[in-house]
Amino acid sequence: MQEEEFIPLSNPYIWGMMIRYRSDYPNQVQQLNVSLSKHYHLLKDGTIKWQEKTMDINWKNYQKTGKRHLVNYVIRDHYSSCFYAEMHPVDTMPDIEEFLYRAWSNKEDYEFHGIGKTVMVPQVTLKQFPQLHTFFKLAEDITSLQVPESGFSSGIVAIKEWESNLRFAIDMIEGIENIQGFQKDIAYINRFINFRFEREGTPLDRWLKGYDGTIGTNRKEVFFKYFQQQKNSGTA
């Protein structure tokens, strides 16, 4: 368990002025976050461009910059810090169910999979993808939703880890500097980042050692039915 981290969501406790949580095994608690990248955007030829200065953008003003911004989709296992992430141009963002299916299903190039028993989703992501409300209602026998109390609880640390390691990955892995090659090798890129060396073992090591066979999803048509009710009603 990470010192910085959190405690069964049914048993939160107060640490100073902050509610903190602890998870006891992989996939007990996951943190889902979708946000605009404030350091990466695309050049006209599809090259992924990093800039050191933080871009002052949000969902309301990003179109005014003249840049083709990128969006981070990240789901992080709270216990091990292992995560699965993708990056997409803001004008071709996939539905959240497409991302979650890839994150939770078995992958050839990356071991991480499985639906979290509880998934923490910040309000901004719920607002961006209202079909998540339908999913958690229909899948209540599999997983539950919790709205985090703070940005740290929402898994924002995973976005920082993802972006900080991308620069190294792009330098080391041939052919992923362009968005097309990047998306093609996304599972391998995730494994490369989550298998980075740490003194106490890698995030992927911690996930593998504690994994208890949590339910995964490999039948796409069945999984997508959990999102259909709201789409059919025209409210998604």
Secondary structure by P-SEA (a helix, b strand, c coil): ccccccccccbbbbcccbbbbbbcccccbbbbbbbccccccccccccbbbbccccccccccccccccbbbbbbbbbcccccccccccccccccccaaaaaaaaacccccccbbbbbcbbbbcaaaaaaccaaaaaaaaacccbbbbbbccccccaaaaaaaaaaaaaaaaacccccccaaaaaaaaaaaaaaaaacccccccaaaaaaaccccccccccccccccccccccccccc
